[in-house]
Amino acid sequence: MENTGLRAGTEVRSLRWRDIEFAETTEGQKYIRVAVPSSGKSRRPKQAIGRFTARRALERMRQRRTDNVDADDYIVCHRHGAPAQHFREIFDAVIEEAGVKYHLDGDRKIKYTPYCLRHTCITFRLRYTKNLNLLSLARQCGTSLAMIESNYDATLPEEHLDEFL
């Protein structure tokens, strides 16, 4: 999710293997193309691009599974194949096992949520992508330019020195 900007509850939870295309650019750069079902916030189908790390994670997940890897099977599912209804429980178990359940904000401990992955995706694209087209980012994440500008862009002018000099 961190490498696509998709919403955990409404978009990722409804993904099936048929919605994922393992693709490659003409230069050989690997990525995934995700056909996001219309269950998302906008209720319209959309397409998202996942970076190489998203592709690698899905490839590993598919290799480790012994079942639930057919085209119509859900990606995020229970052992018996039913889609996960409460993604937060799965997320909480994973981050607790990894030992990263909280982050510090000053003196406060704040619990990570699945939405943090979407926020990280957008923030990292803003910080680390040179000459980023904000409209493309908004379309990728199914949000508006106004939402990105008001809620996500916490970058500092110094982080964009190459654009100003």
HUWOVEN-V587000 format. One record per pair of residues at least 4 apart in sequence whose ideal C-beta (glycine too) atoms are under 8 Angstrom apart, sorted by sequence separation. I is the first residue (numbers start at 1). J is the second residue. If there is no record, write none. Layout:
i=I j=J
i=I j=J
This chain:
i=1 j=5
i=7 j=11
i=8 j=12
i=9 j=13
i=10 j=14
i=11 j=15
i=15 j=19
i=24 j=28
i=25 j=29
i=36 j=40
i=39 j=43
i=40 j=44
i=42 j=46
i=50 j=54
i=51 j=55
i=52 j=56
i=53 j=57
i=54 j=58
i=55 j=59
i=56 j=60
i=57 j=61
i=58 j=62
i=59 j=63
i=60 j=64
i=61 j=65
i=65 j=69
i=69 j=73
i=73 j=77
i=77 j=81
i=78 j=82
i=86 j=90
i=87 j=91
i=88 j=92
i=89 j=93
i=90 j=94
i=91 j=95
i=92 j=96
i=93 j=97
i=94 j=98
i=104 j=108
i=112 j=116
i=114 j=118
i=115 j=119
i=116 j=120
i=117 j=121
i=118 j=122
i=119 j=123
i=120 j=124
i=121 j=125
i=122 j=126
i=123 j=127
i=124 j=128
i=125 j=129
i=132 j=136
i=133 j=137
i=134 j=138
i=135 j=139
i=136 j=140
i=137 j=141
i=143 j=147
i=144 j=148
i=145 j=149
i=146 j=150
i=147 j=151
i=148 j=152
i=149 j=153
i=155 j=159
i=156 j=160
i=157 j=161
i=160 j=164
i=161 j=165
i=1 j=6
i=6 j=11
i=7 j=12
i=8 j=13
i=15 j=20
i=24 j=29
i=38 j=43
i=50 j=55
i=68 j=73
i=77 j=82
i=78 j=83
i=84 j=89
i=95 j=100
i=96 j=101
i=104 j=109
i=105 j=110
i=132 j=137
i=138 j=143
i=143 j=148
i=147 j=152
i=148 j=153
i=155 j=160
i=6 j=12
i=24 j=30
i=25 j=31
i=38 j=44
i=40 j=46
i=67 j=73
i=68 j=74
i=77 j=83
i=78 j=84
i=84 j=90
i=95 j=101
i=103 j=109
i=104 j=110
i=126 j=132
i=138 j=144
i=1 j=8
i=23 j=30
i=24 j=31
i=38 j=45
i=62 j=69
i=74 j=81
i=76 j=83
i=77 j=84
i=102 j=109
i=103 j=110
i=125 j=132
i=138 j=145
i=141 j=148
i=157 j=164
i=22 j=30
i=23 j=31
i=37 j=45
i=50 j=58
i=73 j=81
i=74 j=82
i=76 j=84
i=102 j=110
i=23 j=32
i=36 j=45
i=68 j=77
i=74 j=83
i=92 j=101
i=102 j=111
i=103 j=112
i=138 j=147
i=22 j=32
i=23 j=33
i=35 j=45
i=36 j=46
i=74 j=84
i=101 j=111
i=102 j=112
i=135 j=145
i=138 j=148
i=1 j=12
i=21 j=32
i=36 j=47
i=68 j=79
i=76 j=87
i=101 j=112
i=126 j=137
i=134 j=145
i=137 j=148
i=20 j=32
i=21 j=33
i=35 j=47
i=36 j=48
i=100 j=112
i=125 j=137
i=20 j=33
i=21 j=34
i=34 j=47
i=68 j=81
i=20 j=34
i=21 j=35
i=33 j=47
i=34 j=48
i=61 j=75
i=67 j=81
i=76 j=90
i=134 j=148
i=19 j=34
i=20 j=35
i=33 j=48
i=34 j=49
i=122 j=137
i=134 j=149
i=19 j=35
i=33 j=49
i=34 j=50
i=18 j=35
i=19 j=36
i=32 j=49
i=33 j=50
i=58 j=75
i=95 j=112
i=19 j=37
i=31 j=49
i=32 j=50
i=15 j=34
i=31 j=50
i=122 j=141
i=31 j=51
i=121 j=141
i=15 j=36
i=31 j=52
i=91 j=112
i=15 j=37
i=30 j=52
i=32 j=54
i=91 j=113
i=126 j=148
i=14 j=37
i=29 j=52
i=31 j=54
i=32 j=55
i=91 j=114
i=118 j=141
i=31 j=55
i=11 j=36
i=14 j=39
i=30 j=55
i=88 j=113
i=11 j=37
i=32 j=58
i=88 j=114
i=122 j=148
i=126 j=152
i=87 j=114
i=126 j=153
i=4 j=32
i=6 j=34
i=11 j=39
i=127 j=155
i=10 j=39
i=11 j=40
i=123 j=152
i=126 j=155
i=4 j=34
i=6 j=36
i=10 j=40
i=122 j=152
i=10 j=41
i=123 j=154
i=127 j=159
i=130 j=162
i=131 j=163
i=7 j=40
i=22 j=55
i=119 j=152
i=130 j=163
i=6 j=40
i=7 j=41
i=22 j=58
i=22 j=59
i=20 j=58
i=6 j=48
i=5 j=48
i=4 j=48
i=4 j=49
i=17 j=62
i=4 j=50
i=3 j=50
i=4 j=51
i=3 j=51
i=3 j=53
i=4 j=54
i=3 j=54
i=2 j=54
i=17 j=69
i=17 j=70
i=18 j=71
i=3 j=57
i=17 j=71
i=18 j=72
i=16 j=71
i=17 j=72
i=20 j=75
i=16 j=72
i=17 j=73
i=19 j=75
i=16 j=73
i=16 j=74
i=17 j=75
i=15 j=74
i=16 j=75
i=14 j=74
i=15 j=75
i=13 j=74
i=15 j=76
i=12 j=75
i=13 j=76
i=12 j=76
i=14 j=83
i=13 j=83
i=13 j=84
i=13 j=85
i=13 j=87
i=12 j=87
i=9 j=87
i=8 j=87
i=9 j=88
i=8 j=88
i=8 j=91
i=49 j=140
i=48 j=140
i=46 j=139
i=48 j=141
i=48 j=142
i=46 j=142
i=42 j=142
i=41 j=142
i=40 j=142
i=9 j=114
i=8 j=114
i=36 j=142
i=8 j=115
i=7 j=115
i=8 j=117
i=8 j=118
i=7 j=118
i=6 j=118
i=1 j=114
i=5 j=118
i=2 j=117
i=1 j=117
i=2 j=118
i=5 j=121
i=1 j=118
i=4 j=121
i=5 j=122
i=2 j=120
i=3 j=121
i=2 j=121
i=1 j=121
i=5 j=125
i=2 j=124
i=11 j=142
i=5 j=137
i=5 j=140
i=6 j=141
i=7 j=142
i=4 j=140
i=5 j=141
i=6 j=142
i=5 j=142
